[in-house]
Amino acid sequence: MYQINKIHTSTFLALLFHVSGLIGILFSPYKDWFINNTPLNLLVMFALLIWNQPKINRSLIGFSVIAFSTGMITEIIGVNTGLLFGNYTYGSVMGIKVGGVPLLIGLNWFIVVFCCVVIMEQMHQWVKDKYETMGQPAMSVKLEHMSIIIDGAMMATFFDWIMEPVAIKLGFWQWHSGAIPFYNYCCWFFISAALITLSRKIAFPKRNDFAVHLLIIQALFFLTLRIFL
């Protein structure tokens, strides 16, 4: 019962923050205030995500550090060389930067990839249970492994596709060419796939119901802004 209350409370807070942000950005004269508080929103969502994690072990901490570091390193390479993602520059909205990249971008990489890992793991477990109930042969371990990696990377890339035009309008970052390069999405796919592959080799609980709710809420938030902003 306590876990259910945590999920309900966290989902309510996530909805409150994101719906308030939508209203503030789209319909209020305080648009800049809401945009400038994006870092607070991201930190609160991260805290809620960790609060709802059934067990925090060394493996999860290790994965979070690797995901954060991978996000930061690849983005620093991208910003300073254009070899990854393309030619772009971060604005001041996201806060403190290292090598031209806000620290919160590394945190965002962890949140997005972690949510995609959890969703894919839970979806595949649901499919396996259905197969067993129907008396059908189970999916091979190798096929399941590849499916989780590819589907999860596609989900992370699709989330970035939803977010990109909105992030530009809100001043999070800018592309030097003015257009979002297809190469950006290629990098998102392969980097996400590498992190998801790693997550499958690390033993930490991959069931976090709030992670499912959070990614859906964030996707709807950016999709709404993409349509109406």
C-alpha positions as CSV (number, residue, x, y, z in Angstrom):
1,M,0.0,0.0,0.0
2,Y,2.9,2.3,0.8
3,Q,4.4,1.8,-2.6
4,I,1.1,2.5,-4.3
5,N,0.8,5.8,-2.3
6,K,4.3,6.8,-3.4
7,I,3.5,6.2,-7.1
8,H,0.2,8.1,-6.8
9,T,1.9,11.0,-5.0
10,S,4.8,11.1,-7.4
11,T,2.5,11.0,-10.5
12,F,0.4,13.8,-9.1
13,L,3.4,16.0,-8.5
14,A,4.8,15.2,-12.0
15,L,1.4,16.1,-13.5
16,L,1.2,19.3,-11.3
17,F,4.7,20.5,-12.4
18,H,4.2,19.7,-16.1
19,V,0.6,21.0,-16.4
20,S,1.6,24.2,-14.5
21,G,4.5,24.5,-16.9
22,L,2.3,24.1,-19.9
23,I,-0.2,26.7,-18.7
24,G,2.6,29.1,-17.7
25,I,4.5,28.9,-21.0
26,L,1.5,28.9,-23.3
27,F,-1.0,31.2,-21.5
28,S,0.6,33.4,-18.9
29,P,2.8,36.5,-19.0
30,Y,5.4,34.6,-16.9
31,K,6.7,32.4,-19.7
32,D,10.3,33.2,-19.0
33,W,10.0,32.4,-15.3
34,F,8.6,28.9,-16.1
35,I,11.3,28.3,-18.7
36,N,14.1,29.4,-16.3
37,N,12.8,26.9,-13.7
38,T,13.3,23.9,-16.0
39,P,16.3,22.8,-13.9
40,L,14.1,22.6,-10.8
41,N,11.6,20.5,-12.7
42,L,14.2,18.1,-13.9
43,L,15.8,17.8,-10.4
44,V,12.4,17.1,-8.8
45,M,11.6,14.4,-11.4
46,F,14.9,12.8,-10.8
47,A,14.3,12.8,-7.0
48,L,10.8,11.2,-7.5
49,L,12.3,8.6,-9.8
50,I,14.8,7.5,-7.2
51,W,12.2,7.7,-4.4
52,N,10.1,5.1,-6.3
53,Q,13.0,2.8,-7.1
54,P,12.3,-0.5,-5.1
55,K,15.9,-1.0,-4.3
56,I,19.0,1.2,-4.8
57,N,22.1,-1.0,-5.0
58,R,25.7,-0.4,-6.2
59,S,24.8,-1.6,-9.7
60,L,22.1,1.0,-10.1
61,I,24.4,3.7,-8.7
62,G,27.1,2.5,-11.1
63,F,24.7,2.6,-14.1
64,S,23.5,6.0,-13.2
65,V,27.1,7.3,-13.0
66,I,28.0,5.7,-16.4
67,A,24.8,7.0,-18.1
68,F,25.4,10.5,-16.7
69,S,29.1,10.5,-17.7
70,T,28.4,9.0,-21.1
71,G,25.8,11.7,-21.7
72,M,28.1,14.5,-20.6
73,I,31.2,13.2,-22.5
74,T,29.3,12.6,-25.8
75,E,27.6,16.0,-25.5
76,I,31.0,17.8,-24.8
77,I,32.5,16.1,-27.8
78,G,29.4,17.2,-29.8
79,V,29.4,20.8,-28.7
80,N,33.1,21.3,-29.1
81,T,33.8,19.3,-32.3
82,G,30.6,18.6,-34.1
83,L,31.7,15.0,-34.4
84,L,28.7,13.8,-32.5
85,F,25.1,15.0,-32.9
86,G,26.1,17.9,-35.1
87,N,27.0,21.6,-34.7
88,Y,25.0,23.1,-31.8
89,T,25.4,25.3,-28.7
90,Y,23.7,25.2,-25.3
91,G,22.0,28.3,-23.9
92,S,22.0,29.4,-20.3
93,V,18.6,28.0,-19.3
94,M,19.9,24.6,-18.1
95,G,22.4,26.1,-15.6
96,I,26.0,25.3,-14.7
97,K,28.1,24.0,-17.7
98,V,31.2,21.8,-18.0
99,G,32.9,22.0,-21.3
100,G,30.0,24.0,-22.7
101,V,27.4,21.3,-21.6
102,P,25.0,21.8,-18.7
103,L,25.4,19.2,-16.0
104,L,21.6,18.7,-16.1
105,I,22.0,17.3,-19.6
106,G,23.9,14.4,-18.2
107,L,21.1,13.9,-15.7
108,N,18.5,14.0,-18.5
109,W,20.4,11.3,-20.4
110,F,20.1,9.0,-17.3
111,I,16.4,9.8,-16.8
112,V,15.4,9.2,-20.4
113,V,17.5,6.0,-20.9
114,F,16.5,4.6,-17.5
115,C,12.8,5.2,-18.2
116,C,13.1,3.5,-21.6
117,V,14.9,0.5,-20.0
118,V,12.2,0.1,-17.4
119,I,9.4,0.4,-19.9
120,M,10.9,-2.1,-22.3
121,E,11.8,-4.6,-19.6
122,Q,8.2,-4.4,-18.2
123,M,6.6,-4.7,-21.6
124,H,8.6,-7.7,-22.5
125,Q,7.8,-9.4,-19.2
126,W,4.2,-8.7,-19.9
127,V,4.5,-10.3,-23.4
128,K,6.3,-13.3,-21.9
129,D,3.6,-13.8,-19.3
130,K,1.0,-13.7,-22.1
131,Y,2.8,-16.2,-24.2
132,E,3.0,-18.6,-21.2
133,T,-0.7,-18.1,-20.5
134,M,-1.5,-19.0,-24.1
135,G,0.8,-22.0,-24.1
136,Q,2.9,-20.5,-26.8
137,P,6.7,-21.0,-27.0
138,A,8.6,-18.2,-25.4
139,M,10.7,-15.8,-27.3
140,S,14.4,-16.8,-27.5
141,V,16.7,-15.1,-25.0
142,K,18.9,-13.6,-27.8
143,L,15.8,-12.2,-29.7
144,E,14.4,-10.8,-26.5
145,H,17.8,-9.2,-25.7
146,M,18.1,-7.6,-29.1
147,S,14.4,-6.5,-29.1
148,I,14.7,-4.7,-25.7
149,I,17.9,-2.9,-26.9
150,I,16.5,-1.8,-30.3
151,D,13.0,-0.9,-29.1
152,G,14.4,1.0,-26.1
153,A,16.9,2.9,-28.3
154,M,14.1,3.8,-30.7
155,M,11.9,5.0,-27.9
156,A,14.7,7.2,-26.5
157,T,15.3,8.6,-30.0
158,F,11.6,9.2,-30.6
159,F,11.5,11.1,-27.3
160,D,14.3,13.3,-28.5
161,W,12.5,13.9,-31.8
162,I,9.5,15.1,-29.9
163,M,11.6,17.3,-27.6
164,E,14.1,18.9,-30.1
165,P,11.9,21.6,-31.7
166,V,10.5,22.6,-28.3
167,A,14.0,22.8,-26.7
168,I,15.1,25.1,-29.5
169,K,12.1,27.5,-29.0
170,L,12.7,27.5,-25.2
171,G,16.3,28.4,-25.6
172,F,17.8,25.2,-24.3
173,W,20.1,24.8,-27.3
174,Q,20.5,26.0,-30.8
175,W,21.7,24.3,-34.0
176,H,24.2,26.3,-36.0
177,S,22.5,25.4,-39.3
178,G,19.1,26.3,-38.0
179,A,17.9,22.8,-38.8
180,I,18.0,19.6,-36.7
181,P,20.4,17.2,-38.5
182,F,19.3,13.6,-39.0
183,Y,22.8,12.7,-37.6
184,N,21.6,13.9,-34.2
185,Y,19.0,11.1,-34.1
186,C,21.5,8.5,-35.3
187,C,23.8,9.4,-32.4
188,W,20.9,9.3,-30.0
189,F,19.9,5.8,-31.2
190,F,23.4,4.3,-31.0
191,I,24.4,5.9,-27.7
192,S,21.1,4.9,-26.1
193,A,21.5,1.4,-27.5
194,A,24.9,1.1,-25.9
195,L,23.6,2.2,-22.5
196,I,20.6,-0.1,-22.7
197,T,22.9,-3.0,-23.6
198,L,25.0,-2.2,-20.5
199,S,21.8,-2.0,-18.4
200,R,21.0,-5.6,-19.4
201,K,24.4,-6.8,-18.1
202,I,24.0,-5.0,-14.7
203,A,21.8,-6.4,-12.0
204,F,19.5,-3.8,-10.6
205,P,15.7,-3.8,-10.2
206,K,14.2,-2.7,-13.5
207,R,10.6,-2.3,-12.3
208,N,9.7,1.3,-11.4
209,D,6.1,2.2,-12.2
210,F,6.7,5.9,-11.8
211,A,9.4,5.7,-14.6
212,V,6.6,4.6,-17.0
213,H,4.3,7.5,-15.9
214,L,7.2,10.0,-16.0
215,L,8.2,9.4,-19.6
216,I,4.6,9.5,-20.8
217,I,4.0,12.8,-18.9
218,Q,7.2,14.3,-20.3
219,A,6.4,13.1,-23.9
220,L,2.9,14.6,-23.7
221,F,4.3,17.8,-22.3
222,F,6.8,18.3,-25.1
223,L,4.3,17.1,-27.7
224,T,1.7,19.7,-26.6
225,L,4.3,22.5,-26.7
226,R,5.5,21.2,-30.1
227,I,1.9,21.6,-31.4
228,F,0.9,24.9,-29.8
229,L,4.1,26.9,-29.0
